[in-house]
Amino acid sequence: MPAKDQRLFICTLLYLISLPSLAGTLLLDTEWVSTHLNDNKLVLIDMADETQYQRFHLPGAIHLPFTALVAQQKNISVPIPQERLIALLGRLGISRDSHVVVYDDVGGLNAARLYWELEQLGHDKLSLLNGGLVKWILEGKPVTNRAPPAATTVSYMTTKNDRPRLATLRDVAPASRSKDTVLLDVRSEEEYRGELREPRSGHIPGAQWFEWEQAVNFADGFVQQDEKPLRDKLAQLGVNHAKQPIITYCRSSHRAAQTYFALRRLGFDNVKVYTGSMLEYEQLKDQPLTRGMQP
């Protein structure tokens, strides 16, 4: 093997070693969940829409719509205050020692938002169901249209009162952004490229394009994509070590949360979500935008 190839092989190996997979705890398969449905500490959270939940859901699953986690502020979608989130968790019967397993029917697009919020609270036992309701149904596992008994309200205790994994405009603006930060725009190609007829379109200068759907294998039951192709693609974008600062954004931070989960599953530790995303950024006419497919 030529010396150049040897160096490349060694660098790749060291890169993979530096990114320990968290999939064993962050991502649970349907078989594990089906055998633990009666565990006292297991709390299943269904984040499909209301109509789907009423049709059928996993036995014992509590419904929590995505809209319960966000609020509108000056035409921008923002997270609800953490005090309100903590109260909501208590009403759902979730305590610090609950094992929360979240799922939806859209490849984790909704479920990842709750994952992001709970991780910021330091919740230890927290997982997504791989493939969610889609994979569960394809495997013929049991469902019900009966809502579980009302949960007993508890006090959700936490010592954290901030959002360490939330990015602001200052974190993403070209003039103030750290040169070491990788900015990932996870919208569609059309959104990233921009439209010449639109005065405020395109992407934040320097942002790499990584559409969120690349992290989901829709053809195989909406499961999360295998790790290797994800690592390979991210490495091409300069995402190549566990402690690297990474910020994801989309239009309203909805899709950005799913990519956040994908990165955390791969072991990336310093990941944030720009919650203002393009809904905020596009309104600020003093902030530059780039059109085309180049960062």
C-alpha positions, 0 to 999 in steps of 0.5 A: 500500500502506498505511503499516502494511502497508508496515512489515509487509512490510519487517519480514517481508523483514528477518526472512527475510534474517536467517534464511539457509537451511542446507538445501543442506548439512544436507539432501541429496536422494536424487539427490545421495546416489545419485550419491555412494554410492561416495565414500570419505569418505561414511558412510551411517548407517541409523537405522531399526529392526533389522527394517527394516534387515535387510529392506533398506537403502541400499547400504553403509549402517551400522545404528545404532539410536536406542537406542545414543544414549540411556541410562536414568537414574532413569526418564529418557532421557538422552544417553550420555556423549560419551566413549562416543559418540566411541568408538562413532563410531570403531568405525563407522569415522567420522573427523573428515573423514567426510561423515556422511549419516543417514537413517531411515524416520520423517521424520528422527525418529531421524536427527535425534538423531545429527545433534544429537549430532554437531553438538555435537562440531563435526562439519563434514560432516553431513547428513540424507537428505531423505525417508530410506528412504521417499523412496528406495524411492518413487523406485525407487532400489537397496536391499540386505539385505546388511550392509556389511563391518565398518568399520575402527576409527579414532580420532575426534578432537574438541576438544569435551567438552561439550554446548553445545546441551543444555538442563537443568531450570534453562533451562526452569523458569519461575523461572529461564528467561530471558524471551527464551527461546522454549520449544517443546513438540513433543508432540501436542495431547492431551499439551500440553493435559493431562488433568484426571484426571492430577495432573501433566499439561499443559505447562511454563508459557509453552511454545508448542505446535509439534507436531513432525510439522508439520516433515515432509511425510508425504504427499510421501515423508516429506520435510522440510516446505517452508521458508515454511510452517514460517517462517510458523508459527514467526513466529506463535509468536514465533520470528522471528530467527536468534539467538533462544534456543530450547529444544525438549522433548517427553516423552523428547527424542526428538521434540524432536531432530527439531524441533531439526533443523528449526530448524537447517535454517532457520538458527536458530543458538541452539537447544537440546534439553531432554533431561530433557523431561517425563519429568523435569519431571513428577516434580518436584512443585515445578515448575508445569504449565499445562493447556489450549491457552494457553501 
